[in-house]
C-alpha cells in the first residue's frame, strides 16, 4: 500500500497552515501586549504582570484542560478555541478603537487566550496520530516544530511594527489569523473516537490518571525531568545575555536580531530533524542537544554581546527539534489514544514551569553575580543535567530497545 506524502496529506496541510497563521498572530500580540500596557499605565511592573497572568493561566488550566481534551471531540475543541480567541481579541480591537480599554480588560482577554491555548495545544497534538500515518508521525512533529519557530519569528517582528502604526493593529491581525485557522479546521477530517461518556464525578480521577501515566513510564519521566531542567537553565541564560547586552549599550534593534536568531536556528534544525531522527539512536538524539547547549553557554564569555551571541542562540536551537521529534513521536506512539491529551498537558505544564522560572532565575543571576559568574552558573547547571542524561540507564535502555524494534 502506497502512503501519501506528508505534503499531499490534505488534512495535515490544512492543519499546518491554519496553526501557523494562529501562532504568528499570537506571537504578534505577545509582543504588543506589554507595549499596550506600558502605553496605558506607564508601568513596567503592570506590563510584566500581564505576561505573568498569561503564563499562570496556562499552568493552572493545563492539567484539567488535558482531561477535557480526552473527554471531548478534539477537532471541536480546536474549533471552539479558535472562535473564542477571535472573539476575545476582536472585542479588544473594538475597545482600542473606541478608546475604552483599561488594564482590567487586557487581563481578561489574556486569561481567555491562556485558557484556549491550554486546550487547543494538547488537542492538536493528541489528534496528530489520527491525521498522519505512523511512519510519517516523526516528520509531522518536526514540521510542527518548524511551524512554531516560523510563527514566533514572523509574529514577533510583525507585532512591533504594527503596534507602531496603530496600537489596535497587531490584535486585529491576530483576530483575523484565528478566524482563518477556524475556517481551515472546518475542512479537516479527523476520524471519530469511540469513548463512553464519563460522569463529572470522575473528572479529578482522570486528571490523576494522566499524572500517573507519566510517572509510571520510566522514559517519559526521565525525559520530562531532564527537559524541564535544561529549559530552565537555557531560559535563564537567554534572559541573562539579553540583560548583559542591554547593560553594555547594544542597540535595541541589534538585541532584537540577536533574540530572533534563536528562531532562525530552530527553523533550520527542524528542516533536518526528520533525517537526524532516522540516522541517530534515540539516546544520541536526546543527549546531543544537552551537550551542544552545555558546550555553547561558556562560549558567551569570549564573544561580544550582539550578533555573535545570536549565533550561539541559533546553534543551541539547531539540535533541539531533533530531540523534540524523537521524544514526542515516542510518547505519542506509546500513549493510548484516550490518554494523549493528558500526556500533552502534563508535559506542557512541566515545560511551562521551566519557561516561567527560567527568566526569574536569570534575573536573580544578573542581580547578584557578575556576568561571568552568572554564565558559568548556567553552564554548570546544564552540565550536571547533561552528565545525568548521558549516563542514565533508562535512556540507554530506551535507545537499545528502539534500535532493535
C-alpha positions as CSV (number, residue, x, y, z in Angstrom):
1,X,0.0,0.0,0.0
2,X,1.4,3.4,-1.0
3,X,1.5,6.1,1.7
4,X,0.6,9.6,0.6
5,X,3.5,12.0,1.2
6,X,3.0,14.5,4.1
7,X,2.9,17.4,1.6
8,X,0.0,15.8,-0.2
9,X,-1.9,14.9,3.0
10,X,-4.8,17.4,2.7
11,X,-5.8,17.3,6.3
12,X,-2.3,17.7,7.7
13,X,-1.6,20.5,5.2
14,X,-4.7,22.4,6.3
15,X,-3.9,21.9,10.0
16,X,-0.3,23.1,9.5
17,X,-1.2,26.2,7.6
18,X,-4.0,27.1,9.9
19,X,-1.9,26.6,13.1
20,X,1.0,28.5,11.5
21,X,-1.3,31.5,11.0
22,X,-2.7,31.2,14.5
23,X,0.8,31.1,16.1
24,X,2.1,34.0,14.0
25,X,-0.9,36.1,15.2
26,X,-0.5,35.0,18.8
27,X,3.3,35.9,18.7
28,X,2.4,39.4,17.3
29,X,0.1,40.0,20.3
30,X,2.6,38.6,22.8
31,X,5.0,41.4,21.8
32,X,2.2,44.0,21.6
33,X,0.5,43.2,24.9
34,X,3.3,44.5,27.2
35,X,3.7,47.6,24.9
36,X,0.0,48.2,25.2
37,X,0.0,48.0,29.0
38,X,3.0,50.3,29.1
39,X,1.1,52.8,27.0
40,X,-1.9,52.6,29.2
41,X,-0.2,52.7,32.6
42,X,3.4,53.8,32.0
43,X,4.3,50.9,34.5
44,X,6.8,48.2,33.6
45,X,5.5,46.2,36.6
46,X,2.0,46.2,35.3
47,X,3.3,45.1,31.9
48,X,5.2,42.2,33.4
49,X,2.1,41.3,35.5
50,X,0.1,40.9,32.3
51,X,2.6,38.5,30.8
52,X,2.8,36.7,34.2
53,X,-1.0,36.2,34.1
54,X,-0.8,34.7,30.6
55,X,1.7,32.1,31.7
56,X,0.0,31.4,35.1
57,X,-3.4,30.8,33.3
58,X,-1.9,28.2,31.1
59,X,-0.2,26.5,34.0
60,X,-3.3,26.5,36.2
61,X,-5.6,25.3,33.5
62,X,-3.2,22.9,31.9
63,X,-4.0,19.6,33.7
64,X,-7.8,20.0,33.7
65,X,-7.6,21.0,30.0
66,X,-5.8,17.8,29.1
67,X,-8.5,15.7,30.8
68,X,-11.2,17.6,28.9
69,X,-9.4,17.1,25.6
70,X,-9.5,13.4,26.2
71,X,-13.2,13.5,27.0
72,X,-14.4,15.7,24.1
73,X,-14.0,15.7,20.3
74,X,-10.6,17.1,19.7
75,X,-11.4,18.8,16.4
76,X,-14.4,20.5,18.1
77,X,-12.1,21.7,20.9
78,X,-9.7,23.3,18.4
79,X,-12.6,24.9,16.5
80,X,-14.2,26.4,19.7
81,X,-10.8,27.6,20.9
82,X,-10.0,29.5,17.7
83,X,-13.5,31.0,17.6
84,X,-13.3,32.2,21.2
85,X,-9.8,33.6,20.7
86,X,-11.0,35.5,17.6
87,X,-13.9,37.0,19.5
88,X,-11.8,37.9,22.6
89,X,-9.2,39.7,20.6
90,X,-11.9,41.2,18.3
91,X,-13.5,42.8,21.4
92,X,-10.1,44.2,22.4
93,X,-9.7,45.7,19.0
94,X,-13.1,47.4,19.3
95,X,-12.2,48.7,22.7
96,X,-9.0,50.2,21.5
97,X,-10.7,51.7,18.5
98,X,-13.2,53.4,20.8
99,X,-10.5,54.2,23.5
100,X,-12.3,52.4,26.3
101,X,-9.7,49.8,27.2
102,X,-8.1,49.6,30.6
103,X,-5.7,47.1,32.2
104,X,-8.6,45.0,33.5
105,X,-9.9,44.5,30.0
106,X,-6.5,43.4,28.8
107,X,-6.1,41.0,31.7
108,X,-9.5,39.4,31.0
109,X,-8.5,38.9,27.3
110,X,-5.2,37.4,28.4
111,X,-6.9,34.9,30.7
112,X,-9.3,33.8,27.9
113,X,-6.4,33.4,25.5
114,X,-4.5,31.4,28.1
115,X,-7.4,29.0,28.7
116,X,-7.9,28.5,24.9
117,X,-4.2,27.8,24.3
118,X,-4.1,25.4,27.2
119,X,-6.9,23.5,25.5
120,X,-6.0,23.7,21.8
121,X,-2.4,22.7,22.0
122,X,-2.9,19.2,23.6
123,X,-6.0,18.8,21.4
124,X,-3.9,19.2,18.3
125,X,-1.0,17.0,19.5
126,X,-3.4,14.3,20.6
127,X,-5.2,14.4,17.2
128,X,-2.0,14.2,15.1
129,X,-1.6,10.4,15.1
130,X,-5.2,10.2,13.6
131,X,-4.3,12.6,10.8
132,X,-0.9,11.3,9.7
133,X,0.2,7.7,9.3
134,X,2.5,6.3,12.0
135,X,5.5,6.2,9.6
136,X,5.2,9.9,9.0
137,X,4.5,11.0,12.6
138,X,8.1,12.0,13.2
139,X,8.2,14.1,10.1
140,X,4.9,15.8,11.1
141,X,6.3,16.5,14.6
142,X,9.4,18.1,13.1
143,X,7.3,20.2,10.7
144,X,5.2,21.4,13.6
145,X,8.3,22.5,15.4
146,X,9.4,24.4,12.3
147,X,6.0,26.0,12.2
148,X,6.3,27.1,15.8
149,X,9.7,28.8,15.2
150,X,8.5,30.4,12.0
151,X,5.3,31.7,13.6
152,X,7.3,33.1,16.5
153,X,9.9,34.7,14.3
154,X,7.4,36.3,11.9
155,X,4.9,37.3,14.5
156,X,7.4,38.9,16.8
157,X,8.8,41.0,14.0
158,X,5.3,41.9,12.8
159,X,3.9,42.7,16.2
160,X,6.3,45.5,17.0
161,X,6.0,47.1,13.5
162,X,2.1,47.0,13.6
163,X,1.9,48.4,17.1
164,X,4.0,51.4,15.9
165,X,1.4,52.1,13.2
166,X,-1.6,51.7,15.4
167,X,-2.0,50.1,18.8
168,X,-5.0,48.1,17.7
169,X,-3.4,46.7,14.5
170,X,-1.5,43.7,16.0
171,X,-4.6,42.5,17.7
172,X,-6.7,42.9,14.6
173,X,-4.2,40.7,12.7
174,X,-4.4,38.1,15.5
175,X,-8.2,38.1,15.3
176,X,-8.0,37.5,11.5
177,X,-5.5,34.7,11.9
178,X,-7.7,32.9,14.4
179,X,-10.6,33.3,12.0
180,X,-8.6,31.9,9.2
181,X,-7.5,29.0,11.4
182,X,-11.1,28.3,12.3
183,X,-12.1,28.1,8.6
184,X,-9.2,25.7,7.8
185,X,-10.2,23.4,10.7
186,X,-13.7,23.2,9.3
187,X,-12.4,21.3,6.3
188,X,-10.1,18.9,8.3
189,X,-11.3,15.3,8.7
190,X,-10.3,13.7,12.0
191,X,-11.5,10.1,12.5
192,X,-14.0,9.8,15.3
193,X,-13.1,8.1,18.6
194,X,-15.2,5.6,20.5
195,X,-15.4,6.8,24.0
196,X,-18.1,6.2,26.7
197,X,-19.4,9.4,28.3
198,X,-17.8,9.7,31.7
199,X,-19.6,11.2,34.8
200,X,-18.4,14.5,36.1
201,X,-17.5,12.9,39.4
202,X,-14.6,11.1,37.7
203,X,-13.0,14.2,36.4
204,X,-10.5,14.6,39.1
205,X,-9.6,10.9,38.8
206,X,-9.0,11.4,35.1
207,X,-6.5,14.2,35.8
208,X,-4.8,11.9,38.3
209,X,-4.6,9.1,35.6
210,X,-2.7,11.4,33.3
211,X,-0.1,12.2,36.1
212,X,0.2,8.5,37.0
213,X,0.7,7.5,33.4
214,X,3.7,9.9,33.0
215,X,5.1,8.8,36.4
216,X,4.8,5.1,35.6
217,X,6.6,5.4,32.2
218,X,10.3,5.5,33.0
219,X,11.5,7.0,29.7
220,X,8.8,9.7,29.8
221,X,9.5,10.5,33.4
222,X,13.3,10.8,33.0
223,X,12.9,12.9,29.7
224,X,10.5,15.2,31.4
225,X,12.9,15.8,34.3
226,X,15.9,16.5,32.0
227,X,13.9,18.7,29.6
228,X,12.5,20.8,32.4
229,X,15.9,21.3,33.9
230,X,17.6,22.1,30.6
231,X,14.9,24.5,29.6
232,X,15.2,26.3,33.0
233,X,18.9,26.9,32.6
234,X,18.7,27.8,28.9
235,X,15.9,30.3,29.5
236,X,17.9,31.8,32.4
237,X,20.9,32.1,30.0
238,X,18.8,33.6,27.3
239,X,17.5,36.4,29.5
240,X,20.9,36.8,31.1
241,X,22.5,37.5,27.7
242,X,19.8,40.0,26.7
243,X,20.3,41.8,30.0
244,X,24.1,41.8,29.5
245,X,23.7,43.2,26.0
246,X,21.5,46.0,27.3
247,X,23.9,46.8,30.1
248,X,26.8,47.1,27.5
249,X,24.8,49.5,25.4
250,X,23.9,47.2,22.5
251,X,21.1,48.8,20.5
252,X,17.5,47.6,20.9
253,X,17.4,46.7,17.2
254,X,20.6,44.5,17.5
255,X,19.2,42.8,20.6
256,X,16.0,42.0,18.6
257,X,18.1,40.4,15.8
258,X,20.1,38.6,18.4
259,X,17.0,37.1,20.0
260,X,15.4,36.3,16.6
261,X,18.4,34.2,15.7
262,X,17.2,31.6,18.2
263,X,14.1,31.1,16.0
264,X,16.2,31.0,12.8
265,X,18.4,28.2,14.3
266,X,15.2,26.3,15.3
267,X,13.8,26.6,11.8
268,X,17.0,25.2,10.2
269,X,17.1,22.5,12.8
270,X,13.5,21.5,12.1
271,X,14.3,21.0,8.4
272,X,17.0,18.4,9.1
273,X,15.3,16.9,12.2
274,X,13.4,14.2,10.2
275,X,16.7,13.0,8.7
276,X,18.6,13.2,12.0
277,X,15.8,11.4,13.8
278,X,16.2,8.5,11.4
279,X,20.0,8.2,11.5
280,X,20.6,8.9,15.2
281,X,19.8,6.5,18.0
282,X,17.3,8.0,20.4
283,X,19.8,8.4,23.2
284,X,22.2,10.3,21.0
285,X,19.4,12.4,19.5
286,X,18.3,13.4,23.0
287,X,21.7,13.8,24.7
288,X,23.1,15.7,21.7
289,X,21.2,18.8,22.4
290,X,22.3,18.7,26.1
291,X,26.0,18.5,25.1
292,X,25.6,21.2,22.5
293,X,24.0,23.7,24.9
294,X,26.5,22.8,27.7
295,X,29.4,23.5,25.3
296,X,27.9,26.7,23.8
297,X,26.9,28.5,27.0
298,X,30.6,29.1,28.2
299,X,31.5,30.5,24.8
300,X,29.4,33.5,25.7
301,X,32.4,34.5,27.9
302,X,34.5,35.1,24.8
303,X,32.2,36.8,22.4
304,X,30.8,40.3,22.4
305,X,27.1,40.7,23.2
306,X,25.1,41.2,20.0
307,X,25.1,39.2,16.7
308,X,27.8,36.8,17.9
309,X,25.6,35.9,20.9
310,X,22.8,35.4,18.4
311,X,24.9,32.9,16.6
312,X,25.3,31.0,19.9
313,X,21.5,31.1,20.3
314,X,21.0,29.7,16.8
315,X,23.5,26.9,17.3
316,X,21.9,26.0,20.6
317,X,18.4,25.8,19.0
318,X,19.6,23.7,16.0
319,X,19.5,20.3,17.6
320,X,16.5,20.9,19.8
321,X,13.9,20.0,17.1
322,X,15.6,16.6,16.6
323,X,15.4,15.8,20.3
324,X,11.8,17.0,20.4
325,X,10.9,14.9,17.4
326,X,12.4,11.8,19.0
327,X,10.7,12.4,22.3
328,X,7.3,13.5,21.1
329,X,7.0,10.7,18.5
330,X,7.9,8.1,21.1
331,X,5.4,9.5,23.6
332,X,2.5,9.7,21.1
333,X,3.0,6.1,19.9
334,X,3.5,4.8,23.4
335,X,0.4,6.5,24.9
336,X,-3.1,5.1,24.4
337,X,-5.3,7.5,22.4
338,X,-7.6,8.1,25.4
339,X,-4.6,9.5,27.4
340,X,-2.8,11.6,24.8
341,X,-4.5,14.9,25.7
342,X,-3.5,14.4,29.3
343,X,0.1,13.4,28.4
344,X,0.5,16.6,26.3
345,X,-1.0,18.7,29.1
346,X,1.3,17.2,31.8
347,X,4.4,17.8,29.6
348,X,3.2,21.3,28.7
349,X,2.7,22.2,32.4
350,X,6.2,20.9,33.2
351,X,7.9,22.9,30.5
352,X,5.7,25.9,31.3
353,X,7.1,25.8,34.9
354,X,10.6,25.9,33.4
355,X,9.6,28.8,31.0
356,X,8.3,30.8,33.9
357,X,11.0,30.1,36.4
358,X,14.0,30.3,34.0
359,X,13.7,34.1,33.4
360,X,13.3,34.6,37.1
361,X,16.5,32.6,37.8
362,X,18.2,34.6,35.1
363,X,17.1,37.9,36.7
364,X,18.4,36.8,40.1
365,X,21.8,35.8,38.5
366,X,22.0,39.3,36.9
367,X,21.2,40.9,40.2
368,X,23.6,39.1,42.5
369,X,26.5,37.8,40.3
370,X,28.9,39.2,37.8
371,X,28.2,38.4,34.1
372,X,31.0,35.8,34.0
373,X,29.8,34.1,37.2
374,X,26.2,34.1,36.0
375,X,27.2,32.5,32.7
376,X,29.3,29.8,34.4
377,X,26.4,29.1,36.8
378,X,24.1,28.4,33.9
379,X,26.8,26.3,32.2
380,X,27.3,24.3,35.4
381,X,23.6,23.6,35.8
382,X,23.3,22.4,32.2
383,X,26.5,20.4,32.5
384,X,25.2,18.4,35.5
385,X,22.0,17.6,33.7
386,X,24.0,16.6,30.6
387,X,26.1,14.1,32.6
388,X,22.9,12.7,34.2
389,X,21.2,12.3,30.8
390,X,24.3,10.7,29.3
391,X,24.8,8.1,32.0
392,X,21.1,7.5,32.8
393,X,20.4,3.7,32.3
394,X,16.8,4.3,31.5
395,X,17.6,6.4,28.4
396,X,20.4,4.0,27.4
397,X,17.9,1.0,27.5
398,X,15.4,3.1,25.6
399,X,17.9,3.6,22.8
400,X,18.7,-0.1,22.6
401,X,15.0,-1.1,22.6
402,X,14.2,1.4,19.8
403,X,17.1,0.2,17.7
404,X,16.1,-3.4,17.9
405,X,12.4,-2.8,17.3
